[in-house]
């Protein structure tokens, strides 16, 4: 994947942008590639068929300390930036693991950012090391059946009762809830009619997923069978006060810190998936002979594949720009959203083109590209639709009136 985007002076007053990977980033990518090489196409095809969580892959990354790539070293992590995390996630997806592999560790990379930034010292020392070591798995419970992207309208309630809160409500599209030990959950603690703005009165908790009070129902879906998606029903779950992250009523602003890095990582994963598809399609185009010539000699095959390469490269540049901005503490909302948009579309196009390059064989599971195509819909839909990204850019960047 591309690089650190560090400025380098060539002449007085002239600055060049260096797109080369730093030594650290090169070693990171090589280390992740080495792990991924142990989990080939047959492993991921089997996970796609049986739907089992890729525990062996998860353990391998945990054993080498990669689950805490963005978590501070004081709590067992590597303390690296979103740029390095993006390189890691792109490498995982590009290996052929796709979103089955990337989603298995995605929550570790960005999900506990609110704990890192807003948690107390006691919370960080208690909550972060088990995630880094792989001893615990977590899920992210925010989206609700009737709220969708309107997070401010969520209805899951947390009522304070002395030194505890009691949570009731329902969440949907909660990934890994089947195997999670803990959940980061956003709730409403003050009714919307009693707050000054809709996003106020929301409170964030990181707590045990106690299955005596939490029912998890898996949603059968189109792709990424190995990483479950679920409806979650919560009935009188008691949460101790010490599991509340930050102040009561400020949960929405806390999770906002995770939105941009999540878009950046989803973009990187989409690019990786697209590159896996492009690699397979290119290899097939070189080997498949029709009318006494490889099909890759035909411009009707060459040009779509070349377009895919160009678009994936462009998406990567925007992704790296967004990651560099985030790591420097520069506002990165427009770049992060643009990266997610470009990468999702480029990844989808590459996967679709790979199917068409293979012809009828592209429809066969043994060639893997049909799995890639199914998974390529994930970054187009989540965590925000392409249409809402266009609305965001139109309003926040171009200054056009809000359309919704």
C-alpha positions as CSV (number, residue, x, y, z in Angstrom):
1,X,0.0,0.0,0.0
2,X,1.2,3.6,-0.4
3,X,2.9,5.6,2.2
4,X,3.6,8.1,4.9
5,X,3.0,11.3,2.8
6,X,5.9,13.1,4.6
7,X,7.0,16.4,3.1
8,X,10.7,16.5,1.9
9,X,12.5,19.6,0.8
10,X,14.3,19.5,-2.5
11,X,15.1,23.2,-2.9
12,X,14.6,26.2,-0.7
13,X,10.9,26.9,-0.7
14,X,10.0,23.7,-2.6
15,X,8.4,20.8,-0.9
16,X,8.0,17.3,-2.5
17,X,5.5,14.7,-1.2
18,X,7.1,11.4,-0.6
19,X,4.7,8.5,-1.3
20,X,7.1,5.7,-0.3
21,X,6.4,3.5,2.7
22,X,8.5,4.3,5.7
23,X,10.7,1.5,7.0
24,X,8.3,0.8,9.8
25,X,5.4,0.7,7.4
26,X,7.2,-1.7,5.1
27,X,8.0,-4.0,8.0
28,X,4.4,-3.8,9.2
29,X,3.1,-4.8,5.8
30,X,5.7,-7.6,5.5
31,X,4.7,-9.0,8.9
32,X,1.0,-9.0,8.1
33,X,1.6,-10.6,4.7
34,X,3.6,-13.3,6.4
35,X,0.7,-14.1,8.8
36,X,-1.9,-13.9,6.0
37,X,0.1,-16.4,3.9
38,X,-0.7,-19.0,6.4
39,X,-4.4,-18.6,5.6
40,X,-4.8,-19.2,1.9
41,X,-7.8,-19.1,-0.4
42,X,-9.1,-22.5,0.7
43,X,-9.3,-21.4,4.3
44,X,-11.4,-18.4,3.5
45,X,-13.6,-20.4,1.1
46,X,-14.3,-22.8,3.9
47,X,-15.2,-20.0,6.3
48,X,-17.5,-18.7,3.6
49,X,-19.2,-22.1,3.4
50,X,-19.4,-23.0,7.1
51,X,-19.8,-19.6,8.6
52,X,-17.4,-20.2,11.4
53,X,-15.5,-17.3,12.9
54,X,-11.9,-17.3,11.7
55,X,-10.5,-17.9,15.2
56,X,-7.2,-19.2,14.0
57,X,-6.6,-16.1,12.0
58,X,-7.7,-13.9,14.9
59,X,-5.3,-15.7,17.3
60,X,-2.4,-15.4,14.9
61,X,-2.8,-11.6,14.7
62,X,-3.2,-11.5,18.5
63,X,-0.1,-13.6,19.1
64,X,2.1,-11.1,17.2
65,X,0.4,-8.1,18.9
66,X,-1.4,-6.7,15.9
67,X,-4.9,-6.5,17.4
68,X,-3.8,-3.4,19.3
69,X,-2.1,-1.6,16.4
70,X,-3.7,1.8,17.4
71,X,-3.9,1.2,21.1
72,X,-1.2,3.0,23.2
73,X,1.8,1.0,24.2
74,X,1.0,1.6,27.9
75,X,-2.0,-0.7,27.5
76,X,-0.3,-3.4,25.5
77,X,-0.8,-2.0,22.0
78,X,1.6,-0.8,19.3
79,X,0.7,2.9,19.6
80,X,0.8,3.4,15.8
81,X,-1.5,5.7,13.7
82,X,-4.4,5.2,11.4
83,X,-2.0,5.3,8.5
84,X,-0.4,2.1,9.7
85,X,-3.7,0.6,10.6
86,X,-4.9,1.3,7.0
87,X,-1.9,-0.4,5.6
88,X,-2.6,-3.4,7.8
89,X,-6.2,-3.7,6.9
90,X,-5.6,-3.2,3.2
91,X,-2.9,-6.0,3.4
92,X,-5.3,-8.4,5.1
93,X,-8.1,-7.8,2.5
94,X,-5.7,-7.9,-0.4
95,X,-4.3,-11.3,0.7
96,X,-7.6,-12.9,-0.4
97,X,-9.1,-12.8,3.1
98,X,-11.3,-9.9,1.9
99,X,-13.9,-8.6,4.4
100,X,-14.1,-12.0,6.1
101,X,-10.6,-11.5,7.4
102,X,-10.7,-7.7,7.8
103,X,-14.0,-7.6,9.7
104,X,-12.8,-10.3,12.1
105,X,-10.4,-7.7,13.5
106,X,-11.9,-4.4,12.4
107,X,-13.5,-3.6,15.8
108,X,-10.2,-3.9,17.5
109,X,-8.6,-1.2,15.3
110,X,-11.0,1.7,15.7
111,X,-13.8,0.6,17.9
112,X,-12.3,1.3,21.3
113,X,-11.1,4.7,20.4
114,X,-13.6,6.3,22.8
115,X,-12.1,4.3,25.6
116,X,-8.6,5.4,24.6
117,X,-9.5,9.0,24.3
118,X,-12.2,9.5,27.0
119,X,-11.8,6.6,29.4
120,X,-10.4,6.9,32.8
121,X,-6.9,5.5,33.6
122,X,-8.6,2.7,35.5
123,X,-10.9,1.9,32.5
124,X,-8.0,1.9,30.0
125,X,-6.0,-0.5,32.1
126,X,-9.0,-2.8,32.7
127,X,-10.6,-2.7,29.2
128,X,-7.8,-2.4,26.6
129,X,-5.2,-5.2,27.4
130,X,-7.8,-8.1,27.0
131,X,-8.7,-6.8,23.6
132,X,-5.1,-6.4,22.5
133,X,-4.2,-10.0,23.7
134,X,-7.2,-11.5,22.1
135,X,-8.5,-12.7,25.4
136,X,-11.8,-10.8,24.8
137,X,-13.7,-9.9,21.7
138,X,-16.0,-6.8,21.5
139,X,-18.9,-5.7,19.4
140,X,-20.2,-2.2,18.5
141,X,-23.9,-1.7,19.3
142,X,-25.1,1.6,17.9
143,X,-27.5,1.1,15.0
144,X,-31.1,0.5,15.8
145,X,-34.0,-1.0,13.7
146,X,-36.0,2.2,13.4
147,X,-33.2,4.7,13.6
148,X,-30.7,3.6,11.0
149,X,-28.3,6.4,10.2
150,X,-30.3,8.8,12.4
151,X,-28.2,8.0,15.5
152,X,-29.8,10.8,17.5
153,X,-33.2,9.0,17.3
154,X,-32.1,5.8,18.9
155,X,-34.4,4.5,21.6
156,X,-32.3,2.1,23.7
157,X,-32.6,3.5,27.2
158,X,-30.2,3.4,30.1
159,X,-31.8,4.5,33.4
160,X,-29.6,5.3,36.4
161,X,-30.4,3.4,39.6
162,X,-27.8,4.3,42.2
163,X,-24.4,3.0,41.2
164,X,-25.8,1.1,38.2
165,X,-27.6,1.7,35.0
166,X,-30.4,-0.6,33.6
167,X,-30.5,-0.9,29.8
168,X,-33.4,-1.9,27.7
169,X,-33.7,-1.7,23.9
170,X,-32.7,-3.3,20.6
171,X,-29.8,-2.9,18.2
172,X,-29.3,-4.2,14.7
173,X,-26.4,-5.0,12.4
174,X,-24.2,-5.6,15.4
175,X,-21.2,-7.5,14.0
176,X,-19.5,-10.4,16.0
177,X,-22.2,-10.3,18.8
178,X,-22.4,-14.1,18.5
179,X,-18.9,-14.5,19.8
180,X,-18.3,-11.2,21.7
181,X,-17.5,-10.9,25.4
182,X,-18.1,-7.2,25.7
183,X,-20.0,-4.5,23.8
184,X,-19.5,-0.8,23.2
185,X,-23.1,0.4,23.4
186,X,-24.7,3.9,22.8
187,X,-27.9,4.6,24.8
188,X,-30.2,7.4,25.5
189,X,-30.2,8.5,29.2
190,X,-32.2,11.7,28.7
191,X,-35.4,11.7,26.6
192,X,-35.1,13.7,23.4
193,X,-37.9,16.0,24.4
194,X,-35.8,17.1,27.4
195,X,-32.5,18.0,25.6
196,X,-31.4,21.1,23.8
197,X,-30.3,19.3,20.7
198,X,-31.1,15.7,19.4
199,X,-27.5,14.5,19.8
200,X,-27.4,15.4,23.5
201,X,-28.5,13.0,26.2
202,X,-26.8,10.0,24.7
203,X,-24.4,8.0,26.9
204,X,-21.7,5.4,26.0
205,X,-20.9,2.2,27.9
206,X,-18.3,-0.5,27.4
207,X,-19.6,-3.5,29.4
208,X,-20.0,-7.2,29.5
209,X,-22.4,-8.8,27.0
210,X,-24.3,-10.8,29.6
211,X,-26.4,-13.3,27.6
212,X,-28.8,-13.8,30.5
213,X,-30.2,-10.3,29.6
214,X,-29.1,-10.0,26.0
215,X,-30.6,-12.1,23.2
216,X,-28.5,-12.2,20.0
217,X,-30.2,-13.3,16.7
218,X,-28.0,-13.8,13.7
219,X,-29.1,-12.2,10.4
220,X,-28.5,-14.4,7.3
221,X,-26.9,-12.3,4.7
222,X,-25.4,-12.1,1.3
223,X,-21.7,-12.3,2.1
224,X,-19.1,-12.4,4.9
225,X,-20.8,-15.4,6.5
226,X,-17.8,-16.0,8.8
227,X,-18.3,-12.7,10.6
228,X,-21.8,-12.6,12.0
229,X,-24.3,-9.7,11.9
230,X,-27.1,-9.6,14.4
231,X,-30.2,-8.2,16.0
232,X,-29.6,-7.7,19.7
233,X,-32.4,-7.5,22.2
234,X,-31.6,-6.1,25.7
235,X,-33.9,-6.7,28.6
236,X,-32.9,-5.2,32.0
237,X,-29.2,-5.4,31.5
238,X,-27.5,-4.0,34.6
239,X,-24.3,-2.0,33.9
240,X,-22.0,-0.7,36.7
241,X,-21.3,3.0,36.8
242,X,-17.6,2.2,36.3
243,X,-18.4,0.9,32.7
244,X,-19.7,4.3,31.6
245,X,-17.3,6.0,29.3
246,X,-16.9,9.7,30.1
247,X,-19.8,11.9,31.2
248,X,-23.4,11.0,31.0
249,X,-25.1,12.6,28.0
250,X,-22.0,13.1,25.9
251,X,-21.8,9.7,24.2
252,X,-22.6,11.0,20.7
253,X,-19.6,13.3,20.7
254,X,-17.4,10.5,21.9
255,X,-18.3,8.1,19.1
256,X,-17.8,10.9,16.6
257,X,-14.1,10.5,17.2
258,X,-14.4,7.0,15.7
259,X,-16.4,7.9,12.6
260,X,-13.6,9.2,10.4
261,X,-11.0,6.5,11.2
262,X,-13.7,3.9,10.5
263,X,-14.3,5.4,7.1
264,X,-10.6,5.4,6.4
265,X,-10.2,1.7,7.4
266,X,-13.3,0.6,5.4
267,X,-11.8,2.4,2.4
268,X,-8.5,0.6,2.9
269,X,-10.3,-2.7,3.1
270,X,-12.3,-2.0,0.0
271,X,-9.1,-1.2,-1.9
272,X,-7.5,-4.5,-0.6
273,X,-10.5,-6.5,-1.7
274,X,-10.5,-4.8,-5.1
275,X,-6.8,-5.6,-5.5
276,X,-7.4,-9.3,-4.6
277,X,-10.0,-9.4,-7.4
278,X,-7.8,-7.6,-9.9
279,X,-4.9,-9.9,-9.2
280,X,-7.0,-13.0,-9.8
281,X,-8.6,-11.5,-13.0
282,X,-5.2,-10.5,-14.4
283,X,-3.8,-13.9,-13.7
284,X,-6.7,-15.6,-15.4
285,X,-6.6,-13.3,-18.4
286,X,-2.9,-14.3,-19.0
287,X,-3.7,-18.0,-18.7
288,X,-7.0,-18.4,-20.4
289,X,-6.6,-19.1,-24.1
290,X,-9.5,-18.6,-26.5
291,X,-9.2,-18.6,-30.3
292,X,-5.5,-19.5,-29.9
293,X,-4.6,-16.4,-27.9
294,X,-4.8,-15.4,-24.2
295,X,-7.9,-13.3,-23.5
296,X,-5.7,-10.7,-21.9
297,X,-4.4,-9.8,-25.3
298,X,-7.8,-8.4,-26.2
299,X,-8.4,-4.8,-25.4
300,X,-11.9,-5.6,-24.3
301,X,-10.3,-7.4,-21.4
302,X,-7.3,-5.2,-21.0
303,X,-9.0,-1.9,-20.7
304,X,-11.5,-2.6,-17.9
305,X,-8.7,-4.2,-15.8
306,X,-6.5,-1.2,-16.5
307,X,-9.3,1.1,-15.4
308,X,-9.7,-0.8,-12.2
309,X,-6.0,-0.4,-11.4
310,X,-6.1,3.3,-12.0
311,X,-9.2,3.8,-9.8
312,X,-7.9,1.7,-7.0
313,X,-4.6,3.7,-7.0
314,X,-6.6,7.0,-6.9
315,X,-8.7,5.7,-4.0
316,X,-5.6,4.7,-2.2
317,X,-4.1,8.2,-2.5
318,X,-7.3,9.8,-1.0
319,X,-7.3,7.1,1.8
320,X,-3.7,7.9,2.7
321,X,-4.4,11.6,2.6
322,X,-7.3,11.2,5.1
323,X,-5.2,8.9,7.3
324,X,-2.3,11.4,7.3
325,X,-4.7,14.2,8.2
326,X,-6.2,12.2,11.1
327,X,-2.8,11.3,12.5
328,X,-1.6,14.9,12.4
329,X,-4.8,16.1,14.1
330,X,-6.0,18.0,11.1
331,X,-9.7,17.9,10.3
332,X,-10.2,15.0,7.9
333,X,-14.0,14.6,7.5
334,X,-14.1,15.5,3.8
335,X,-11.1,13.4,2.9
336,X,-12.3,10.4,5.0
337,X,-15.7,10.5,3.4
338,X,-14.3,10.9,-0.1
339,X,-11.9,8.1,0.5
340,X,-14.7,5.8,1.6
341,X,-16.8,6.7,-1.4
342,X,-14.0,6.3,-4.0
343,X,-12.6,3.1,-2.5
344,X,-16.0,1.4,-2.2
345,X,-16.9,2.2,-5.8
346,X,-13.4,1.2,-7.1
347,X,-13.5,-2.0,-5.1
348,X,-16.9,-3.0,-6.3
349,X,-16.0,-2.3,-9.9
350,X,-12.8,-4.4,-9.6
351,X,-14.8,-7.3,-8.2
352,X,-17.5,-7.0,-10.9
353,X,-14.8,-6.8,-13.6
354,X,-13.1,-9.9,-12.2
355,X,-16.3,-11.9,-12.6
356,X,-16.8,-10.7,-16.2
357,X,-13.1,-11.5,-17.0
358,X,-13.6,-15.1,-15.8
359,X,-16.8,-15.5,-17.7
360,X,-18.8,-18.4,-16.6
361,X,-16.1,-19.6,-14.3
362,X,-16.4,-16.3,-12.3
363,X,-19.8,-17.7,-11.1
364,X,-18.0,-20.7,-9.6
365,X,-17.0,-20.6,-6.0
366,X,-13.7,-22.3,-6.6
367,X,-12.4,-19.2,-8.4
368,X,-13.2,-17.0,-5.4
369,X,-14.2,-13.9,-7.3
370,X,-17.9,-14.4,-6.7
371,X,-17.1,-14.3,-3.0
372,X,-15.3,-11.0,-3.5
373,X,-18.2,-9.5,-5.4
374,X,-20.6,-10.4,-2.6
375,X,-18.3,-8.9,0.0
376,X,-17.8,-5.8,-2.1
377,X,-21.3,-4.6,-1.3
378,X,-20.3,-4.1,2.4
379,X,-18.2,-1.0,2.0
380,X,-20.7,0.5,-0.4
381,X,-23.5,0.2,2.2
382,X,-21.6,0.7,5.5
383,X,-21.0,2.6,7.7
384,X,-22.7,5.3,5.5
385,X,-24.2,5.1,2.1
386,X,-22.7,6.8,-1.0
387,X,-25.7,9.1,-1.3
388,X,-25.2,10.5,2.3
389,X,-21.5,11.0,1.6
390,X,-22.5,13.1,-1.5
391,X,-24.9,15.0,0.7
392,X,-22.1,15.6,3.2
393,X,-19.7,16.9,0.6
394,X,-22.3,19.0,-1.0
395,X,-23.3,20.7,2.3
396,X,-20.0,20.8,4.3
397,X,-17.5,21.3,1.5
398,X,-19.4,23.1,-1.3
399,X,-21.7,25.1,1.0
400,X,-24.9,24.0,-0.6
401,X,-28.2,23.9,1.4
402,X,-28.9,20.8,3.4
403,X,-31.1,18.5,1.5
404,X,-32.5,16.3,4.2
